[in-house]
Amino acid sequence: MERYFWTIQEVKVMREHYRQPGGPDRCAALLPRRSKRAIYIQAIKLGLAEKRPVKKWSTTPEIDADILDAYAHPERGTVKDQLANMPRPYSWIKSRAMHLGCTFEVYRGGKGPEWSAAELALLDKHATKHPKSIAKIFAANGYHRTPTAIGVKRKRLRIDTVDIDHYTAHGLAQEFNCDIKTVVRWIDKGWLKASRRGTERKLVQGGDMWWIKRRDVRQFVVDHVGAVDFRKVDKVWLVDLLVHQ
């Protein structure tokens, strides 16, 4: 969906009608380009409405047991159908299932293939990459695992996902103690080499993550000394970056 900036006229409509009886519906009728959710969010920004408190759901051993049981028996039907009477939103159930390590591959009831030694070795080798990228690597090697299954397996095996040879733009900004926009500007100018990581983050989330090699960070520091405020940089990190090739 195409995004539009709020115009002065639209804001005026919001201020005139939102707080009136039936205001949200009236605003929706007068602002056909805006969804009711967008109108509500804008009302919060304008101080016309208060943000609704987010319901924080808790769990119990019984609830966790029911979730595990539902995933263990896919032959009974979908998890959503099996847990239709559970007093929790399905979005929460899915999130809790992920936390518990549930996937139909883990609780496959004899239907899915076991993880082979070759797959586990491949996972360990590429563990620092995004699950979507790992899934592509698996497919190229003749294995078929979903990004979700890969992420869950990596978590269950407690494989280290820290990659000391790469940085995200956000992580690098923390090391330089600068705004992330500064790092992105270095990338846009061609001073700092970077590639996209291959995540599924949408544009409204900032887009796909930048993925920056350690050696390219080192080269950037050497070639563009004047762009870095060394008073703010983590000195220990900088020495390690420059000394260890």
C-alpha positions in Angstrom: 0.0 0.0 0.0 1.3 3.4 -0.9 2.0 5.6 2.1 1.0 9.3 2.2 2.1 12.1 4.5 -0.6 13.6 6.6 -1.7 16.9 5.1 -2.7 20.0 6.9 -6.3 19.6 5.8 -6.4 16.0 7.0 -5.0 17.0 10.4 -7.7 19.8 10.5 -10.4 17.2 9.9 -9.0 15.1 12.7 -9.0 18.0 15.2 -12.5 19.0 14.3 -14.2 15.6 14.3 -12.3 12.9 16.2 -13.4 13.9 19.7 -17.0 14.3 18.6 -19.6 11.5 19.1 -18.9 8.9 16.4 -15.7 10.9 15.6 -13.5 8.0 14.5 -16.1 6.8 12.0 -16.8 10.3 10.8 -13.0 10.8 10.2 -12.9 7.5 8.4 -15.7 8.7 6.1 -14.0 12.0 5.5 -10.5 10.5 5.0 -11.0 7.7 2.5 -7.2 7.3 2.0 -6.8 6.4 5.7 -7.6 3.1 7.5 -9.2 3.2 10.9 -5.9 2.0 12.4 -4.0 4.8 10.8 -6.6 7.3 12.0 -6.3 6.0 15.6 -2.5 6.2 15.5 -2.6 9.7 14.2 -5.1 10.6 16.9 -2.6 9.4 19.5 0.1 11.5 17.9 -2.1 14.6 17.9 -3.1 14.1 21.6 -6.7 13.3 20.6 -6.7 9.8 22.0 -4.9 7.8 24.5 -3.0 4.7 23.6 -4.8 1.6 24.6 -3.0 -0.5 27.2 -1.5 -3.7 25.7 -2.8 -6.8 27.3 0.1 -8.8 28.7 -0.8 -12.5 28.7 0.8 -14.9 31.1 1.2 -18.7 30.8 0.8 -21.7 33.1 2.2 -25.2 33.1 -1.2 -26.4 31.9 -1.3 -23.9 29.0 2.2 -24.8 27.9 1.3 -28.5 28.1 -1.7 -28.0 25.9 0.4 -26.1 23.3 3.0 -28.8 23.2 0.3 -31.5 22.9 -1.3 -29.7 20.0 1.9 -29.4 18.0 2.7 -33.1 18.9 -0.5 -34.3 17.1 -1.0 -32.5 13.8 -3.2 -35.4 12.7 -5.9 -34.0 15.0 -6.2 -30.8 12.9 -4.6 -27.4 12.9 -3.2 -26.0 16.1 -5.7 -23.1 15.9 -8.6 -25.5 15.8 -7.2 -27.7 18.6 -6.7 -24.7 20.9 -9.8 -22.8 19.9 -11.1 -22.8 23.5 -7.9 -21.6 25.0 -8.4 -18.1 26.5 -5.5 -16.6 24.6 -5.1 -14.9 21.2 -3.8 -17.2 18.5 -1.0 -14.7 17.9 0.1 -15.2 21.5 -0.2 -19.0 21.2 2.1 -19.0 18.1 4.6 -16.8 19.9 4.6 -19.0 23.0 4.9 -22.1 20.8 8.0 -20.6 19.2 9.5 -19.9 22.7 8.8 -23.5 23.6 10.6 -24.7 20.5 7.5 -26.0 18.8 7.4 -26.6 15.0 5.8 -29.5 13.2 9.3 -30.6 12.2 10.2 -30.9 15.9 6.9 -32.6 16.8 6.5 -34.3 13.4 4.7 -37.6 14.6 7.0 -39.6 12.3 6.2 -37.4 9.2 9.2 -35.3 8.8 12.8 -36.2 8.2 15.3 -36.3 11.0 18.1 -33.7 10.8 21.1 -35.4 9.3 24.7 -34.9 10.4 25.4 -33.1 7.1 22.5 -30.7 7.8 23.7 -30.0 11.3 27.2 -29.4 10.1 25.9 -27.0 7.4 23.8 -25.2 10.1 26.8 -24.8 12.4 28.9 -23.5 9.5 26.4 -20.8 8.5 24.8 -20.2 11.9 25.6 -16.5 12.0 23.5 -15.8 8.8 19.8 -15.0 8.7 17.6 -18.1 8.7 16.2 -17.1 5.3 19.7 -17.1 3.9 20.5 -20.4 5.6 17.4 -21.9 4.0 18.7 -20.9 0.6 22.0 -22.5 1.3 20.3 -25.6 2.4 18.2 -25.7 -0.8 21.3 -25.3 -2.9 22.8 -28.3 -1.1 19.6 -30.4 -1.6 18.1 -30.0 1.8 14.7 -28.4 2.4 14.1 -26.7 5.8 12.0 -23.6 6.4 13.6 -20.4 7.9 11.4 -21.0 11.0 12.6 -24.6 11.4 16.2 -23.5 11.0 15.8 -20.7 13.6 14.1 -23.0 16.1 16.8 -25.7 15.5 19.6 -23.2 16.0 18.0 -22.0 19.2 17.4 -25.5 20.6 21.0 -26.5 19.9 22.1 -23.1 21.5 24.5 -22.5 18.6 26.4 -19.3 18.9 25.1 -16.7 16.3 27.5 -13.9 17.1 29.5 -13.0 14.0 32.7 -11.2 14.9 33.6 -10.7 11.2 30.4 -8.7 10.3 28.5 -5.7 11.7 25.0 -4.3 11.1 24.7 -0.6 10.6 23.2 -0.3 14.0 25.9 -2.4 15.7 28.6 -0.3 13.9 27.0 2.9 15.0 27.3 1.7 18.6 31.0 1.1 18.2 31.6 4.5 16.6 29.2 6.1 19.2 27.3 7.9 16.4 23.9 8.0 14.9 22.9 5.1 12.6 22.1 7.7 9.9 25.8 8.6 9.9 26.8 5.0 9.1 24.2 4.8 6.3 25.5 8.1 4.9 29.0 6.6 4.7 27.5 3.7 2.9 25.6 5.9 0.5 28.7 7.9 -0.3 30.6 4.7 -1.2 33.1 5.2 1.6 32.0 2.1 3.5 31.3 -1.1 1.6 28.2 -2.9 2.7 25.6 -5.3 1.3 22.1 -6.3 2.3 21.7 -9.2 4.7 18.6 -10.7 3.1 16.1 -10.2 6.0 12.4 -9.8 5.5 12.1 -6.4 7.2 9.6 -4.2 5.5 10.3 -0.6 4.5 8.4 0.8 7.5 10.8 -1.2 9.7 13.8 0.4 8.1 14.2 -2.1 5.3 16.6 -4.9 5.0 19.6 -4.8 7.3 23.0 -3.6 6.1 25.7 -6.3 6.5 29.3 -4.9 6.8 32.5 -6.9 6.7 35.0 -6.2 9.5 37.8 -5.8 6.9 35.8 -3.1 5.1 35.3 -1.2 8.4 39.0 -1.3 8.9 39.6 0.0 5.3 37.0 2.8 5.9 38.8 4.0 9.0 42.2 4.1 7.2 40.8 5.8 4.1 38.5 8.3 5.8 40.1 9.3 9.0 38.5 12.8 8.8 35.0 11.3 8.9 35.4 9.6 12.2 35.2 11.4 15.6 37.8 9.4 17.5 36.9 11.1 20.7 33.6 9.1 20.8 34.9 5.8 19.4 35.3 2.8 21.7 39.1 2.8 21.9 39.5 -0.8 22.9 37.3 -1.9 20.0 39.2 0.4 17.5 42.6 -0.9 18.5 41.4 -4.5 18.1 39.9 -3.6 14.7 43.1 -2.1 13.4 45.6 -4.5 14.9 44.0 -7.9 14.2 43.8 -8.5 10.5 
